[in-house]
Amino acid sequence: MKMIKAGVVVLLFAAALPASALVVDSFEVGPLSVTDSSANAISESTVVTGLPIGPTMVGERRTTVNLTAGTSVSASLSPDAFPGADDAIAFTFASGSTGTASTMQFKPINSVDATVNGHDRFFVDIISAPALGTLIFGVEDVILDEVTTFAQPITGPGIYEILYSDFVFLPGNFTGFDVLALVLAQVELDTPQASAVTYEISEIRTGTALPEPSSVVTSAAGLLILLGVAMRPRVR
């Protein structure tokens, strides 16, 4: 009976975990380095290929920086530079500089259903944001040949959500990867800072609503109780 109870605990714990995410980019493929030091000139960009999409397909990442004013805007990525740390793409705005830095992921058409497991939104994990800025997120429907963007303020490190319904496309349109042929995440800094600032994005993925902290605590408490019952010695 103990083994059955323990198995129930494992199953309940697994059920409490979020469904597997469709990862647009975890920034494990690189390296890259690009800098724009000419204000109001043509932006600088670089391409990294070999982004994994499922077991067999690959895509590419185009990283672009554009200096509006000041001395420089740069982007860099050094996978596994710090063993055990979460890899992230870094956008650095030099002291007194403004502009934009973006990462665009290009994927094969019709390769993945973005609504699998009930997914209805994107998540952008920003692990460093020392100054107020703007996150501009966009997707392209290659059939309609248009890109739709959605902007929200960056107020600090955190997980930023962008609902499928925030775009003009109906959620059902995300069943084909034709909509996700291009995914854009751009950081815009309009206010020059006294010192250099670096924003870091560690992952872009799809998913469902994040659980409220109270529900997480309640679920954890319930699992601990069940685990205690399962591990209690039997009285003979």
N, C-alpha and C positions, 0 to 999 in steps of 0.2 A: 504493500500500500504506500510505503514511503516513496518508492520510485515513481509511482503514478502521480502523487502529489507534487513531487519535484518537477515532473514533466509538465504538469499544469502550470506551475509557476513560470517555467521557461517559456511556455506558449503565451501566457498572459503578458510576460515581459516583452516578448517579440511583437505581440500585437500592439503594445503601447508605443513602439518605436515608429517614427515617421516612415512612410513608404519611400522606396528607393528613388532618389532624385535623378533627373536628367541633367547631367553636368554639362553646361555650355563651355566653361573653361575653368580649370582648377589651377592654371598657371604653373603646371609641372613641366611644361615643355618650353624650352628656350635654349640659350639665353638671348637677350636682346638689349640694345642700348641705342637711343636716338635722342638728339638734342636740336632744338631750334633756337638760334641766338640772333635772328634777324627779325626785328619787329615788323609786323604787317607785310612780311614777305611770304613766299610760298611755304606752306607747312612741310615739315620733314616727317617721313614715315619709313617703317621697316616691316618686313614680312617674316613670320615664322611658320613653317609648314609642319605637318605631322601631328596636329591635334587629334587625339583619339575620339571617335564617335562610335560607341558600341564596339563589338569584337573585331570588325573588319574595316570600317570606314574611317577616313581621316579628313580633316579640314585644315584651314589655315587662319592665322591671326595677323591682322594688320594693325600696327600701333602707330598713331599719328600725334604729333605735338605741334602746337601753333602758338607762337609768342605774339601777344597783342601789344604789350608795352613792357619795358624793363630790359633785363639782360638775357634771360634764358628760361625755357621750359624743357624739361627732359623726362624721358621714360626709361625704366630699366627693369630687368628681370634676370635673376641669377638662381635658377632652380638648385636646391640642395646646397646652397652656400652655407647654411647653418643646419647641420644634421638634426633632424627631429623637429625643426621649426616648420610652420606652415608657409609654403611658398606664396609669394604675392607679387603683383606688378606694382611698381612704385612710380608715381607721378610727382616730380619735384618742380616747384616754382621758386626760382631764385629770389633773393631779397628784392623787394620793389617790383616784382614781375607779375603780370597778369596774362591770361590766355586760356587755352584749353589743351587737354590731353585725353586721348581716347584709345580704346581697344575695340576692334571689330572682329568678330568671328564669322568666317564664311564656311557654310556647311553644304554637303551634297543635298540635292532636292529629294523630297519624299523618302527620307531615311528613318525618321523617328516620329512617333506620336507624342506630342508634347502634353497631351491631356491624360496620358496613362496614369493609373492609380488616382484619378481624380484631381490631378494637378491643374491649378487655375491661376498661377502667378509665378513671377520670377523673384529670385532673391539675389541681392548683391551684397556680399560680405565685405564691408569696409573696416579694416582693422586699424587704420591710422587716418585721422582727419583733424589736424591741429588748428584749422581755421575754417570759418564758415565758407561754404562753396555751394555749387549746384551739381547734382547728378542728373545727367540727361541720358535716358535709356530709350533705345529704339529698336524696332524690328522691321524687316522688309518682307513684303509679299512679292515674290518674283513674278507671279502670275499677273498681279495688278500693276507691277513695276512701280511701287511707291514705298517710301519709308515713313513710318509714323513714330514720333518721339513723344516721350512723357518726361517732364522735369519735376524734380522735387529738391528741396534744400538739404544740404549735407550739414548736419548739426553736431556731428561727432562720430566716433567709431560705433558701429552697430550693423544690424542686418536690415537692409532696406528692401521693402516689398514693392513690386510693381504688378498689379493685377492684369490679367489678360484683358479684362473688361475696360481697362484704362485706355485701350487702343480702339480704333474705329472698327477693327475686325471683330466679328463675333467669336466667342470662345471656341465654337465648333471649328473655326478655321485653323486652329492650332493642332488639329489632328494630323496634318501633313507638315513635313519639315520645309515645305516650300515657303511657308511664312517665316520660318526661322533660318532662311538661307543666309541672312545677315543679322547679327545681333550686335548692337552698339551700346557701349557703356562709356560715357564721357564725363570728365570732371572739368568744371569751369570755375575759374577764380577771377572775380571781377575787381576785388579790392586788394591792392598791393599790401604786402606784409613787411614788417620791419626786418624780419629774418626769413631765411628759406623755409618753406613748408613742403612736407611730403605726404601725399595721400597714398594709401596702399589698399588694393583690392585683392582679396585672397581667393574668391570663388564667385562664379555666376552660375546659377542653377535654377531649376524649376521646382515646384513643390506645392503644398497645401498650407492652409493657415497654421501659423505657429501656435502651439497650445499655450493657454494662459499659465503663468507661474503657479497659481493656486491649484490648477488641475494637475500639473506635474507633481507637486508636493503630495496631493491626495493619492495619485496613482502610485507614487513611490512608497507611501506609507502602507497602502493596501498590499503591495508586492512584498514588503518586509514582513507584514503579518502572515501572509500565506507562506512565506519562506520559513518563518518561525514554526508554523504548524507542521510543515513538511519535515523539518529537521528535529522535531520533538521526539525524544526516545519513547518507544512503545512500552507500555506497562504490561508486564506478563503476570 
